[in-house]
Amino acid sequence: MNSRVVIVGAGHAGGSAAAFLRQYGHTGPIVLIGDEPLLPYQRPPLSKAWLKGEADAESLQLKPDSWYEEASVSLRLGATAASLNRGARTVTLSSGEQLSYDYLILATGARARTLPIPGADLAGVLALRTAADAEALKGALGPGKRLAVVGGGYVGLEAAASARALGGEATIIERESRVLARVACETLSSFFQAYHGARGVRFELSAGVAGFEGADGHVTGVRLSDGAVVPCDAALVGVGAHPNDELAKDAGLDCANGVVVDIEARTADPHVFAIGDVTHRPLPHYDRQFRLESVPNALEQAKQAAAAIAGKPMPPHEVPWFWSDQYDLKLQIAGLPFDADRQVVRGDVAAARFAVFHLKGDLVQAVEAINAPPEFMAGKQLIAKRTRIDIDRLMDAAISMKDVAA
Ligand code: FAD
Protein backbone atom coordinates (compact mmCIF):
# COMPACT_ATOMS: atom_id res chain seq x y z
CA MET A 1 0.00 0.00 0.00
CA ASN A 2 2.94 2.34 0.66
CA SER A 3 4.94 1.33 -2.36
CA ARG A 4 6.18 4.03 -4.73
CA VAL A 5 4.51 3.90 -8.14
CA VAL A 6 5.91 5.64 -11.21
CA ILE A 7 3.65 5.87 -14.26
CA VAL A 8 5.27 6.66 -17.62
CA GLY A 9 2.77 8.21 -20.04
CA ALA A 10 0.10 10.66 -18.87
CA GLY A 11 -2.59 9.67 -21.38
CA HIS A 12 -5.91 7.89 -20.95
CA ALA A 13 -4.40 4.75 -19.46
CA GLY A 14 -1.73 6.42 -17.29
CA GLY A 15 -4.06 9.12 -15.94
CA SER A 16 -6.74 6.52 -15.19
CA ALA A 17 -4.23 4.23 -13.44
CA ALA A 18 -3.33 7.06 -11.03
CA ALA A 19 -7.04 7.61 -10.29
CA PHE A 20 -7.78 3.89 -9.80
CA LEU A 21 -4.77 3.48 -7.49
CA ARG A 22 -6.17 6.16 -5.17
CA GLN A 23 -9.72 4.77 -5.55
CA TYR A 24 -8.47 1.31 -4.52
CA GLY A 25 -6.78 2.74 -1.42
CA HIS A 26 -3.14 2.97 -2.48
CA THR A 27 -1.53 5.44 -0.08
CA GLY A 28 2.07 5.47 -1.31
CA PRO A 29 3.61 8.09 -3.62
CA ILE A 30 2.49 8.20 -7.26
CA VAL A 31 4.50 10.03 -9.91
CA LEU A 32 2.96 10.58 -13.36
CA ILE A 33 5.38 11.39 -16.19
CA GLY A 34 4.06 12.71 -19.49
CA ASP A 35 5.92 14.15 -22.47
CA GLU A 36 2.96 16.26 -23.58
CA PRO A 37 2.62 19.55 -21.68
CA LEU A 38 -0.99 18.75 -20.70
CA LEU A 39 -2.83 16.95 -17.93
CA PRO A 40 -4.25 13.58 -19.03
CA TYR A 41 -7.03 14.11 -21.56
CA GLN A 42 -9.40 12.12 -23.78
CA ARG A 43 -8.39 11.68 -27.41
CA PRO A 44 -11.72 10.52 -28.96
CA PRO A 45 -13.19 14.06 -29.18
CA LEU A 46 -10.09 15.23 -31.09
CA SER A 47 -11.52 13.89 -34.36
CA LYS A 48 -15.13 14.73 -33.47
CA ALA A 49 -16.48 17.41 -31.07
CA TRP A 50 -13.12 19.20 -30.68
CA LEU A 51 -12.61 19.64 -34.43
CA LYS A 52 -16.11 21.04 -34.77
CA GLY A 53 -15.53 23.51 -31.93
CA GLU A 54 -18.04 21.72 -29.68
CA ALA A 55 -15.57 20.87 -26.89
CA ASP A 56 -12.99 22.97 -25.06
CA ALA A 57 -9.67 21.88 -23.56
CA GLU A 58 -11.09 21.64 -20.03
CA SER A 59 -13.91 19.30 -21.05
CA LEU A 60 -11.31 16.94 -22.54
CA GLN A 61 -9.38 16.51 -19.27
CA LEU A 62 -9.81 13.22 -17.42
CA LYS A 63 -9.65 15.03 -14.05
CA PRO A 64 -9.72 18.73 -13.17
CA ASP A 65 -6.41 20.47 -12.31
CA SER A 66 -7.21 20.47 -8.57
CA TRP A 67 -7.59 16.66 -8.40
CA TYR A 68 -3.86 15.93 -8.76
CA GLU A 69 -2.91 17.99 -5.71
CA GLU A 70 -5.83 16.70 -3.67
CA ALA A 71 -4.92 13.11 -4.58
CA SER A 72 -1.19 13.70 -4.01
CA VAL A 73 -0.28 12.63 -7.52
CA SER A 74 3.02 14.23 -8.38
CA LEU A 75 3.20 15.38 -12.01
CA ARG A 76 6.17 15.61 -14.38
CA LEU A 77 4.55 17.05 -17.50
CA GLY A 78 6.55 17.97 -20.59
CA ALA A 79 9.06 15.35 -19.39
CA THR A 80 10.23 12.32 -21.37
CA ALA A 81 11.28 9.06 -19.76
CA ALA A 82 14.48 8.21 -21.61
CA SER A 83 15.53 4.90 -20.05
CA LEU A 84 14.73 2.28 -17.43
CA ASN A 85 17.07 0.41 -15.15
CA ARG A 86 15.06 -2.60 -14.01
CA GLY A 87 17.82 -3.89 -11.74
CA ALA A 88 18.06 -0.61 -9.81
CA ARG A 89 14.30 0.07 -10.34
CA THR A 90 14.83 3.57 -11.67
CA VAL A 91 13.52 5.67 -14.54
CA THR A 92 15.77 8.34 -16.01
CA LEU A 93 14.18 11.37 -17.64
CA SER A 94 15.75 13.12 -20.62
CA SER A 95 16.59 15.98 -18.22
CA GLY A 96 18.81 13.53 -16.33
CA GLU A 97 16.49 13.35 -13.30
CA GLN A 98 16.26 9.86 -11.85
CA LEU A 99 13.14 8.49 -10.18
CA SER A 100 13.03 5.25 -8.23
CA TYR A 101 10.04 2.94 -8.10
CA ASP A 102 8.69 -0.13 -6.41
CA TYR A 103 6.20 -0.55 -9.25
CA LEU A 104 6.44 0.93 -12.72
CA ILE A 105 3.46 1.28 -15.04
CA LEU A 106 4.29 1.80 -18.71
CA ALA A 107 1.43 3.68 -20.38
CA THR A 108 3.25 5.20 -23.33
CA GLY A 109 0.45 4.62 -25.87
CA ALA A 110 1.04 4.72 -29.60
CA ARG A 111 2.09 7.31 -32.14
CA ALA A 112 0.64 8.07 -35.56
CA ARG A 113 2.36 6.18 -38.37
CA THR A 114 4.03 8.40 -40.93
CA LEU A 115 4.49 7.87 -44.66
CA PRO A 116 8.12 7.85 -45.83
CA ILE A 117 7.31 9.46 -49.20
CA PRO A 118 8.37 12.67 -50.95
CA GLY A 119 6.73 15.80 -49.57
CA ALA A 120 5.77 14.25 -46.22
CA ASP A 121 7.56 17.11 -44.44
CA LEU A 122 5.62 19.88 -46.21
CA ALA A 123 3.60 22.24 -44.02
CA GLY A 124 -0.04 21.18 -44.02
CA VAL A 125 0.74 17.45 -44.03
CA LEU A 126 -0.81 16.58 -40.70
CA ALA A 127 -1.33 13.72 -38.25
CA LEU A 128 -4.01 13.33 -35.60
CA ARG A 129 -2.91 11.84 -32.31
CA THR A 130 -2.44 14.69 -29.84
CA ALA A 131 -4.30 17.84 -28.83
CA ALA A 132 -1.58 19.83 -30.61
CA ASP A 133 -2.23 17.82 -33.80
CA ALA A 134 -5.96 18.48 -33.48
CA GLU A 135 -5.36 22.20 -33.04
CA ALA A 136 -3.32 22.27 -36.26
CA LEU A 137 -5.99 20.30 -38.13
CA LYS A 138 -8.78 22.51 -36.81
CA GLY A 139 -6.97 25.51 -38.28
CA ALA A 140 -7.00 23.79 -41.69
CA LEU A 141 -10.78 23.18 -41.73
CA GLY A 142 -13.56 25.56 -42.62
CA PRO A 143 -15.83 26.71 -45.45
CA GLY A 144 -14.32 25.95 -48.85
CA LYS A 145 -11.14 24.41 -47.42
CA ARG A 146 -10.08 21.15 -49.07
CA LEU A 147 -8.90 18.30 -46.88
CA ALA A 148 -7.32 15.17 -48.34
CA VAL A 149 -7.34 12.25 -45.94
CA VAL A 150 -4.84 9.48 -46.57
CA GLY A 151 -6.28 6.36 -44.95
CA GLY A 152 -9.91 5.32 -44.66
CA GLY A 153 -9.87 4.18 -41.02
CA TYR A 154 -12.03 5.49 -38.18
CA VAL A 155 -9.91 8.57 -37.48
CA GLY A 156 -9.85 9.49 -41.19
CA LEU A 157 -13.61 9.02 -41.62
CA GLU A 158 -14.39 11.00 -38.47
CA ALA A 159 -12.11 13.85 -39.57
CA ALA A 160 -13.75 13.86 -43.03
CA ALA A 161 -17.21 14.08 -41.41
CA SER A 162 -16.00 16.98 -39.25
CA ALA A 163 -14.51 18.73 -42.31
CA ARG A 164 -17.85 18.47 -44.12
CA ALA A 165 -19.76 19.66 -41.04
CA LEU A 166 -17.57 22.78 -41.10
CA GLY A 167 -18.40 23.48 -44.75
CA GLY A 168 -15.17 22.18 -46.26
CA GLU A 169 -14.38 19.54 -48.86
CA ALA A 170 -13.00 16.11 -48.03
CA THR A 171 -11.47 13.36 -50.15
CA ILE A 172 -10.52 10.03 -48.63
CA ILE A 173 -7.66 8.18 -50.32
CA GLU A 174 -7.50 4.51 -49.42
CA ARG A 175 -5.08 1.82 -50.59
CA GLU A 176 -7.60 -1.00 -50.14
CA SER A 177 -10.73 -1.41 -52.25
CA ARG A 178 -12.94 -0.35 -49.34
CA VAL A 179 -12.75 1.93 -46.30
CA LEU A 180 -12.31 0.37 -42.82
CA ALA A 181 -10.86 -2.70 -44.54
CA ARG A 182 -8.74 -3.71 -41.52
CA VAL A 183 -11.32 -3.04 -38.83
CA ALA A 184 -14.85 -3.65 -40.10
CA CYS A 185 -16.85 -6.02 -42.28
CA GLU A 186 -17.81 -5.30 -45.89
CA THR A 187 -21.42 -4.45 -44.99
CA LEU A 188 -20.19 -1.71 -42.67
CA SER A 189 -17.59 -0.47 -45.15
CA SER A 190 -20.10 -0.02 -47.94
CA PHE A 191 -22.64 1.48 -45.55
CA PHE A 192 -20.15 4.10 -44.30
CA GLN A 193 -18.90 4.84 -47.78
CA ALA A 194 -22.42 5.46 -49.05
CA TYR A 195 -23.29 7.57 -45.99
CA HIS A 196 -20.21 9.75 -46.40
CA GLY A 197 -20.67 9.89 -50.18
CA ALA A 198 -24.24 11.17 -49.75
CA ARG A 199 -22.81 13.95 -47.56
CA GLY A 200 -20.30 15.07 -50.14
CA VAL A 201 -17.16 13.14 -49.16
CA ARG A 202 -15.23 11.92 -52.21
CA PHE A 203 -13.32 8.64 -52.37
CA GLU A 204 -10.24 7.40 -54.17
CA LEU A 205 -10.17 3.67 -53.44
CA SER A 206 -7.51 1.12 -54.39
CA ALA A 207 -5.27 4.17 -54.66
CA GLY A 208 -1.62 4.19 -53.63
CA VAL A 209 -0.03 7.46 -52.56
CA ALA A 210 3.27 8.33 -54.26
CA GLY A 211 3.96 11.68 -52.63
CA PHE A 212 2.73 15.12 -51.62
CA GLU A 213 2.93 18.07 -54.01
CA GLY A 214 3.72 21.50 -52.62
CA ALA A 215 4.29 25.15 -53.37
CA ASP A 216 6.27 27.54 -51.16
CA GLY A 217 6.78 24.76 -48.63
CA HIS A 218 3.07 24.05 -48.20
CA VAL A 219 1.14 21.04 -49.43
CA THR A 220 -1.06 21.59 -52.47
CA GLY A 221 -2.01 18.05 -53.39
CA VAL A 222 -1.60 14.32 -52.92
CA ARG A 223 -0.01 12.52 -55.85
CA LEU A 224 -1.43 9.05 -56.40
CA SER A 225 0.54 6.09 -57.76
CA ASP A 226 -1.21 6.39 -61.14
CA GLY A 227 0.02 10.00 -61.44
CA ALA A 228 -3.32 11.70 -60.69
CA VAL A 229 -3.24 14.50 -58.11
CA VAL A 230 -5.90 15.18 -55.49
CA PRO A 231 -5.64 18.93 -54.85
CA CYS A 232 -5.89 20.02 -51.21
CA ASP A 233 -5.15 22.78 -48.71
CA ALA A 234 -4.19 20.23 -46.05
CA ALA A 235 -3.54 16.48 -46.00
CA LEU A 236 -4.29 14.34 -42.99
CA VAL A 237 -2.29 11.11 -42.78
CA GLY A 238 -4.38 8.59 -40.88
CA VAL A 239 -2.69 5.28 -41.59
CA GLY A 240 -2.68 3.71 -38.15
CA ALA A 241 -0.57 3.89 -35.03
CA HIS A 242 2.67 2.32 -33.86
CA PRO A 243 3.13 1.29 -30.20
CA ASN A 244 5.62 3.36 -28.18
CA ASP A 245 7.34 0.23 -26.85
CA GLU A 246 11.00 1.26 -27.37
CA LEU A 247 11.55 2.09 -23.68
CA ALA A 248 10.40 -1.41 -22.72
CA LYS A 249 12.35 -3.07 -25.54
CA ASP A 250 15.58 -1.27 -24.56
CA ALA A 251 15.05 -2.45 -20.98
CA GLY A 252 14.89 -6.06 -22.19
CA LEU A 253 11.14 -6.57 -21.80
CA ASP A 254 9.43 -8.89 -24.25
CA CYS A 255 7.72 -6.92 -27.05
CA ALA A 256 5.75 -8.14 -30.06
CA ASN A 257 3.87 -5.26 -31.67
CA GLY A 258 3.58 -3.85 -28.14
CA VAL A 259 4.76 -4.79 -24.65
CA VAL A 260 3.74 -8.35 -23.84
CA VAL A 261 1.65 -8.50 -20.65
CA ASP A 262 -0.44 -11.08 -18.82
CA ILE A 263 -4.08 -10.83 -17.88
CA GLU A 264 -3.19 -8.63 -14.89
CA ALA A 265 -1.30 -6.20 -17.18
CA ARG A 266 2.01 -7.42 -15.70
CA THR A 267 5.14 -7.91 -17.79
CA ALA A 268 7.56 -10.76 -17.10
CA ASP A 269 9.16 -8.39 -14.54
CA PRO A 270 6.85 -8.49 -11.48
CA HIS A 271 7.65 -4.82 -10.74
CA VAL A 272 6.67 -3.57 -14.20
CA PHE A 273 3.14 -3.30 -15.60
CA ALA A 274 2.12 -2.05 -19.03
CA ILE A 275 -1.34 -0.77 -19.98
CA GLY A 276 -3.27 0.73 -22.90
CA ASP A 277 -2.41 1.05 -26.59
CA VAL A 278 1.23 0.04 -25.98
CA THR A 279 0.39 -3.51 -24.87
CA HIS A 280 0.11 -6.85 -26.57
CA ARG A 281 -2.35 -8.48 -24.21
CA PRO A 282 -4.28 -11.70 -23.71
CA LEU A 283 -7.93 -11.72 -24.80
CA PRO A 284 -9.51 -14.28 -22.48
CA HIS A 285 -12.71 -14.57 -24.53
CA TYR A 286 -10.72 -15.49 -27.63
CA ASP A 287 -7.75 -17.38 -26.24
CA ARG A 288 -5.11 -15.26 -27.99
CA GLN A 289 -2.85 -12.19 -27.64
CA PHE A 290 -3.70 -8.95 -29.43
CA ARG A 291 -2.98 -5.22 -29.37
CA LEU A 292 -6.11 -3.12 -28.88
CA GLU A 293 -6.41 0.63 -29.40
CA SER A 294 -9.44 1.81 -27.47
CA VAL A 295 -10.48 3.74 -24.40
CA PRO A 296 -12.29 0.74 -22.82
CA ASN A 297 -9.06 -1.28 -23.14
CA ALA A 298 -7.01 1.54 -21.55
CA LEU A 299 -9.48 1.67 -18.63
CA GLU A 300 -9.65 -2.10 -18.17
CA GLN A 301 -5.88 -2.48 -17.98
CA ALA A 302 -5.52 0.62 -15.77
CA LYS A 303 -7.91 -1.11 -13.33
CA GLN A 304 -5.97 -4.38 -13.55
CA ALA A 305 -2.59 -2.78 -12.77
CA ALA A 306 -4.03 -0.60 -10.00
CA ALA A 307 -5.85 -3.56 -8.41
CA ALA A 308 -2.72 -5.73 -8.51
CA ILE A 309 -0.57 -2.99 -6.92
CA ALA A 310 -3.20 -2.04 -4.31
CA GLY A 311 -3.78 -5.70 -3.42
CA LYS A 312 -7.42 -5.66 -4.50
CA PRO A 313 -9.28 -8.45 -6.33
CA MET A 314 -8.85 -8.44 -10.12
CA PRO A 315 -11.77 -6.77 -11.91
CA PRO A 316 -13.81 -9.13 -14.14
CA HIS A 317 -12.55 -9.66 -17.70
CA GLU A 318 -14.28 -7.39 -20.17
CA VAL A 319 -15.33 -8.04 -23.74
CA PRO A 320 -13.30 -5.62 -25.91
CA TRP A 321 -15.42 -2.80 -27.26
CA PHE A 322 -15.08 0.41 -29.23
CA TRP A 323 -17.21 3.24 -30.57
CA SER A 324 -17.09 5.81 -33.36
CA ASP A 325 -19.32 8.82 -34.04
CA GLN A 326 -19.81 10.10 -37.58
CA TYR A 327 -22.63 12.57 -38.44
CA ASP A 328 -25.73 11.23 -36.64
CA LEU A 329 -24.34 7.69 -36.60
CA LYS A 330 -23.26 5.94 -33.44
CA LEU A 331 -21.20 2.85 -34.22
CA GLN A 332 -20.59 0.49 -31.30
CA ILE A 333 -18.52 -2.66 -31.71
CA ALA A 334 -18.24 -5.45 -29.15
CA GLY A 335 -15.84 -8.33 -29.50
CA LEU A 336 -13.56 -9.29 -32.38
CA PRO A 337 -14.63 -11.44 -35.34
CA PHE A 338 -11.87 -14.07 -34.89
CA ASP A 339 -12.73 -17.44 -36.46
CA ALA A 340 -16.26 -16.28 -37.37
CA ASP A 341 -17.80 -18.39 -40.14
CA ARG A 342 -21.01 -16.47 -40.72
CA GLN A 343 -22.36 -12.92 -40.65
CA VAL A 344 -25.98 -12.09 -39.88
CA VAL A 345 -27.51 -8.67 -40.41
CA ARG A 346 -30.32 -7.69 -38.07
CA GLY A 347 -32.34 -4.52 -38.62
CA ASP A 348 -32.59 -2.08 -41.50
CA VAL A 349 -29.38 -0.99 -43.25
CA ALA A 350 -31.23 1.58 -45.41
CA ALA A 351 -32.69 3.19 -42.27
CA ALA A 352 -29.20 3.34 -40.66
CA ARG A 353 -30.34 1.19 -37.74
CA PHE A 354 -28.85 -2.28 -37.86
CA ALA A 355 -26.27 -4.65 -36.46
CA VAL A 356 -23.95 -7.18 -38.06
CA PHE A 357 -23.40 -10.24 -35.88
CA HIS A 358 -20.28 -12.33 -36.50
CA LEU A 359 -20.92 -15.93 -35.54
CA LYS A 360 -18.81 -19.01 -35.02
CA GLY A 361 -21.41 -21.74 -35.21
CA ASP A 362 -24.13 -20.49 -32.86
CA LEU A 363 -21.77 -18.38 -30.73
CA VAL A 364 -21.51 -14.62 -31.17
CA GLN A 365 -17.86 -13.56 -31.65
CA ALA A 366 -18.51 -9.88 -32.40
CA VAL A 367 -21.27 -7.39 -33.13
CA GLU A 368 -21.03 -4.14 -35.08
CA ALA A 369 -24.06 -1.99 -34.29
CA ILE A 370 -25.13 1.20 -36.05
CA ASN A 371 -27.60 3.26 -33.99
CA ALA A 372 -28.61 -0.01 -32.35
CA PRO A 373 -27.67 0.06 -28.62
CA PRO A 374 -29.86 -2.97 -27.66
CA GLU A 375 -28.07 -5.16 -30.22
CA PHE A 376 -24.70 -3.89 -28.97
CA MET A 377 -25.54 -4.44 -25.29
CA ALA A 378 -27.09 -7.87 -25.78
CA GLY A 379 -24.31 -8.90 -28.18
CA LYS A 380 -21.68 -7.96 -25.61
CA GLN A 381 -23.37 -10.12 -23.00
CA LEU A 382 -23.76 -13.03 -25.40
CA ILE A 383 -20.03 -12.89 -26.09
CA ALA A 384 -19.15 -12.63 -22.39
CA LYS A 385 -21.35 -15.56 -21.38
CA ARG A 386 -20.60 -17.68 -24.48
CA THR A 387 -24.36 -18.19 -24.85
CA ARG A 388 -25.54 -20.31 -27.78
CA ILE A 389 -28.23 -18.58 -29.79
CA ASP A 390 -30.99 -19.43 -32.23
CA ILE A 391 -29.83 -17.71 -35.43
CA ASP A 392 -33.32 -17.53 -37.00
CA ARG A 393 -34.57 -15.66 -33.94
CA LEU A 394 -31.55 -13.36 -34.04
CA MET A 395 -32.33 -12.43 -37.66
CA ASP A 396 -35.96 -11.64 -36.82
CA ALA A 397 -35.93 -7.99 -35.72
CA ALA A 398 -39.52 -8.39 -34.48
CA ILE A 399 -38.14 -10.49 -31.60
CA SER A 400 -36.49 -8.24 -29.00
CA MET A 401 -32.80 -8.75 -28.29
CA LYS A 402 -33.74 -9.52 -24.69
CA ASP A 403 -35.79 -12.45 -25.89
CA VAL A 404 -33.15 -13.58 -28.39
CA ALA A 405 -30.55 -13.60 -25.62
CA ALA A 406 -32.82 -15.32 -23.07
P1 FAD B 1 -2.27 7.65 -25.12
O1 FAD B 1 -3.59 8.25 -24.82
O2 FAD B 1 -1.68 7.83 -26.47
O3 FAD B 1 -1.25 8.20 -24.02
C1 FAD B 1 0.13 7.89 -24.01
C2 FAD B 1 0.89 9.09 -23.51
O4 FAD B 1 2.22 8.73 -23.18
C3 FAD B 1 0.99 10.18 -24.57
O5 FAD B 1 0.71 11.44 -24.00
C4 FAD B 1 2.45 10.08 -25.01
O6 FAD B 1 2.92 11.29 -25.53
C5 FAD B 1 3.11 9.72 -23.69
N1 FAD B 1 4.46 9.14 -23.80
C6 FAD B 1 4.91 8.25 -24.72
N2 FAD B 1 6.21 7.94 -24.48
C7 FAD B 1 6.59 8.66 -23.40
C8 FAD B 1 7.81 8.76 -22.68
N3 FAD B 1 8.91 8.07 -23.02
N4 FAD B 1 7.85 9.61 -21.61
C9 FAD B 1 6.75 10.31 -21.25
N5 FAD B 1 5.57 10.24 -21.89
C10 FAD B 1 5.49 9.42 -22.95
N6 FAD B 1 -10.90 5.04 -28.79
C11 FAD B 1 -12.19 4.67 -28.59
O7 FAD B 1 -12.44 3.71 -27.83
N7 FAD B 1 -13.22 5.32 -29.23
C12 FAD B 1 -12.99 6.39 -30.05
O8 FAD B 1 -13.93 6.97 -30.61
C13 FAD B 1 -11.64 6.82 -30.27
N8 FAD B 1 -11.37 7.89 -31.05
C14 FAD B 1 -10.08 8.29 -31.19
C15 FAD B 1 -9.81 9.43 -31.96
C16 FAD B 1 -8.50 9.87 -32.11
C17 FAD B 1 -8.23 11.08 -32.94
C18 FAD B 1 -7.43 9.16 -31.50
C19 FAD B 1 -6.01 9.62 -31.67
C20 FAD B 1 -7.68 8.04 -30.74
C21 FAD B 1 -9.01 7.59 -30.56
N9 FAD B 1 -9.30 6.47 -29.79
C22 FAD B 1 -10.60 6.09 -29.61
C23 FAD B 1 -8.22 5.66 -29.19
C24 FAD B 1 -7.95 6.07 -27.75
O9 FAD B 1 -7.86 7.46 -27.63
C25 FAD B 1 -6.70 5.38 -27.28
O10 FAD B 1 -6.94 3.99 -27.32
C26 FAD B 1 -6.29 5.81 -25.87
O11 FAD B 1 -5.95 7.16 -25.85
C27 FAD B 1 -5.12 4.96 -25.39
O12 FAD B 1 -4.64 5.44 -24.18
P2 FAD B 1 -3.12 5.28 -23.79
O13 FAD B 1 -2.97 5.98 -22.47
O14 FAD B 1 -2.71 3.88 -23.93
O15 FAD B 1 -2.32 6.10 -24.89
Residues whose N, C-alpha, C, O or C-beta is under 5 A from the ligand:
A	BS01	FAD	V8 G9 A10 G11 H12 A13 G14 I33 G34 D35 E36 R43 P44 L46 S47 A79 T80 A81 A107 T108 G109 A110 L128 R129 V155 N244 I275 G276 D277 V278 E293 S294 V295 P296 A298 W321 F322 W323 S324
